[in-house]
Amino acid sequence: MKKQPDFRQLFYDYFGSKPKKVTYSIRQDSNRYHDLLFFKSLIHDARFKRKDIKIRGKKLTVQLNRDCWELGFVEHKKHSELYIANSRMSISTVSDLEWCFHNESEMNPESELWIHDILIQRESYEILKVILDGDGWSLHMKASDDDFNMTIQDIEVPYLYSNKTKTEQKH
């Protein structure tokens, strides 16, 4: 068997080592689907509420809280945890947004939705179909291939949830 690049190691080498704000965009060129793999890894299990989605013109933004998989697990005596960070995901230029819910509990605007996957499919030469997918829900949208942009940007340095709760308890 031929030796292949280790995706996981590339991911950790590029993003990991110490907590820092991440900004990552999907490129327009032939790297798009390679970039999408890294992007998926950055937003896997990110959480948001429907009220955290804003649409201005043809730009969709989502305020979310993401697990920072790029930093790996921090081991404690009785448990392990991931770093987390509040982030902003933006996708443009989008149109024709459509929510799909598989059960009523996810329809509540206050429900926390977890992102499991994001897909980009070619609908036509000029149009992409972008799908945010979670457990029991999905958001489908169309995007122009010519000026497509998808970015994730941390708005704070990643931190351990256990450190945040200790800080809050002292005050």
Backbone torsions as a table, in degrees:
resi	resn	phi	psi	omega
1	MET	NA	133.3	179.6
2	LYS	-72.3	145.2	176.0
3	LYS	-73.8	133.9	179.6
4	GLN	-118.1	159.2	176.4
5	PRO	-59.9	144.3	178.4
6	ASP	-91.7	100.6	-177.4
7	PHE	-55.1	-45.5	-177.4
8	ARG	-59.5	-45.3	-179.4
9	GLN	-66.7	-40.0	176.2
10	LEU	-59.8	-43.0	179.4
11	PHE	-60.4	-50.8	180.0
12	TYR	-64.5	-41.7	-179.2
13	ASP	-63.8	-40.3	-176.6
14	TYR	-74.5	-46.3	-173.4
15	PHE	-100.2	-29.5	-165.4
16	GLY	-82.3	-153.3	179.3
17	SER	89.9	-59.6	178.2
18	LYS	-143.0	151.9	-179.0
19	PRO	-61.0	126.4	175.1
20	LYS	-154.9	156.6	178.1
21	LYS	-63.5	137.4	178.6
22	VAL	-107.7	135.2	167.0
23	THR	-128.4	125.8	-177.1
24	TYR	-144.9	132.2	-179.8
25	SER	-123.7	149.3	174.4
26	ILE	-85.3	129.5	-178.5
27	ARG	-82.0	158.4	-178.4
28	GLN	-77.7	-25.4	-169.3
29	ASP	-81.1	-158.1	-176.6
30	SER	-66.3	-8.1	177.4
31	ASN	-83.6	-4.2	-173.3
32	ARG	-49.5	-50.8	-173.7
33	TYR	-77.7	-23.9	171.6
34	HIS	-70.3	-45.5	177.6
35	ASP	-59.4	-37.2	-179.0
36	LEU	-60.0	-35.6	178.4
37	LEU	-63.2	-43.9	176.4
38	PHE	-65.1	-43.8	-179.1
39	PHE	-58.1	-46.9	178.5
40	LYS	-57.6	-40.1	-179.8
41	SER	-66.6	-33.6	179.7
42	LEU	-72.8	-31.3	-176.0
43	ILE	-106.3	-0.2	179.9
44	HIS	-58.4	128.9	-179.1
45	ASP	69.7	15.4	173.6
46	ALA	-66.9	150.7	-175.4
47	ARG	-122.0	143.8	176.4
48	PHE	-158.5	167.8	172.6
49	LYS	-113.2	153.9	-177.8
50	ARG	-57.1	-31.2	179.0
51	LYS	-68.0	-13.9	179.3
52	ASP	-84.8	2.8	177.4
53	ILE	-99.9	130.8	177.3
54	LYS	-125.2	142.8	175.1
55	ILE	-123.5	120.1	176.2
56	ARG	-123.6	113.8	-175.5
57	GLY	64.4	-119.9	179.4
58	LYS	-112.6	22.9	179.5
59	LYS	-114.1	126.1	177.3
60	LEU	-103.5	130.0	174.7
61	THR	-123.4	143.7	179.6
62	VAL	-129.8	120.9	171.9
63	GLN	-83.5	123.4	-177.1
64	LEU	-140.7	165.2	174.6
65	ASN	-114.2	122.2	-174.4
66	ARG	-116.5	150.0	169.3
67	ASP	-80.5	134.2	-176.4
68	CYS	-93.2	76.5	-178.6
69	TRP	-58.6	-26.4	-177.0
70	GLU	-66.2	-17.8	179.9
71	LEU	-96.4	-5.1	178.8
72	GLY	71.4	178.4	-179.9
73	PHE	-81.6	144.0	171.6
74	VAL	-102.2	122.1	-176.6
75	GLU	-89.1	130.9	173.3
76	HIS	-115.7	174.7	-178.2
77	LYS	-58.0	-44.4	-173.7
78	LYS	-112.0	-4.6	-179.1
79	HIS	-160.8	173.8	173.5
80	SER	-129.3	158.6	179.7
81	GLU	-149.3	162.3	176.4
82	LEU	-104.8	154.4	167.9
83	TYR	-69.9	154.2	175.9
84	ILE	-131.7	160.3	178.1
85	ALA	-155.6	142.5	170.0
86	ASN	-77.8	135.3	-173.4
87	SER	-140.6	169.6	175.9
88	ARG	-128.8	124.6	174.7
89	MET	-106.3	134.9	177.2
90	SER	-129.4	143.7	178.2
91	ILE	-135.3	130.0	176.4
92	SER	-149.4	159.2	-10.4
93	THR	-90.1	124.8	-173.4
94	VAL	-113.0	158.3	175.4
95	SER	-155.5	171.6	173.7
96	ASP	51.7	53.7	178.5
97	LEU	-73.2	138.5	179.3
98	GLU	-144.0	121.3	175.0
99	TRP	-85.7	141.9	172.9
100	CYS	-128.4	126.7	179.2
101	PHE	-121.7	137.7	-178.4
102	HIS	-98.4	-10.6	175.0
103	ASN	-151.4	158.4	-172.8
104	GLU	-67.3	-31.4	-176.5
105	SER	-62.1	-32.3	-179.9
106	GLU	-74.4	-17.7	-176.9
107	MET	-73.5	-20.2	-179.3
108	ASN	-65.0	124.4	-178.6
109	PRO	-59.3	-19.7	179.5
110	GLU	-89.8	-7.2	179.6
111	SER	-66.7	141.0	175.7
112	GLU	-82.6	122.9	180.0
113	LEU	-103.6	135.2	179.8
114	TRP	-106.6	130.7	177.5
115	ILE	-84.2	124.6	176.5
116	HIS	-103.6	-29.7	-175.2
117	ASP	-158.0	159.8	171.0
118	ILE	-137.0	132.6	-176.4
119	LEU	-121.4	143.6	171.6
120	ILE	-124.3	119.4	179.5
121	GLN	-121.9	146.0	176.4
122	ARG	-82.9	120.9	176.9
123	GLU	-92.1	-37.1	174.8
124	SER	-154.8	-177.2	-179.2
125	TYR	-57.8	-36.6	-175.3
126	GLU	-102.3	-16.0	-171.3
127	ILE	-118.2	133.4	173.5
128	LEU	-105.9	149.8	170.9
129	LYS	-107.9	122.0	-179.8
130	VAL	-111.0	130.8	-177.7
131	ILE	-127.3	120.1	167.3
132	LEU	-90.5	129.7	-173.2
133	ASP	-128.5	137.3	177.2
134	GLY	-137.8	-172.1	179.8
135	ASP	-81.2	102.9	178.8
136	GLY	92.8	3.5	-179.5
137	TRP	-151.9	161.2	170.6
138	SER	-157.3	153.4	176.1
139	LEU	-124.2	118.9	-178.3
140	HIS	-106.1	139.3	177.3
141	MET	-150.4	158.5	174.5
142	LYS	-103.2	150.2	178.7
143	ALA	-141.8	145.6	177.1
144	SER	-74.1	128.7	-179.9
145	ASP	-68.8	-31.4	-176.5
146	ASP	-63.3	-40.6	-177.0
147	ASP	-126.1	34.1	179.1
148	PHE	-66.4	135.0	176.3
149	ASN	-144.3	131.0	175.3
150	MET	-136.9	123.8	-174.4
151	THR	-136.2	143.7	168.6
152	ILE	-116.9	133.8	-178.7
153	GLN	-139.3	120.5	175.5
154	ASP	-69.6	140.2	177.6
155	ILE	-105.6	5.1	174.4
156	GLU	-154.6	161.2	175.8
157	VAL	-72.0	134.1	178.4
158	PRO	-56.0	146.0	-178.9
159	TYR	-142.7	160.7	174.6
160	LEU	-83.1	132.0	179.9
161	TYR	-56.6	-38.5	-179.5
162	SER	-62.5	-32.4	176.8
163	ASN	-71.3	-37.6	179.6
164	LYS	-64.6	-44.1	-177.6
165	THR	-67.4	-33.9	176.7
166	LYS	-65.7	-42.4	179.1
167	THR	-62.6	-43.1	-179.3
168	GLU	-66.6	-34.5	-178.1
169	GLN	-69.5	-29.2	-180.0
170	LYS	-70.5	-25.8	-175.1
171	HIS	-94.0	NA	NA
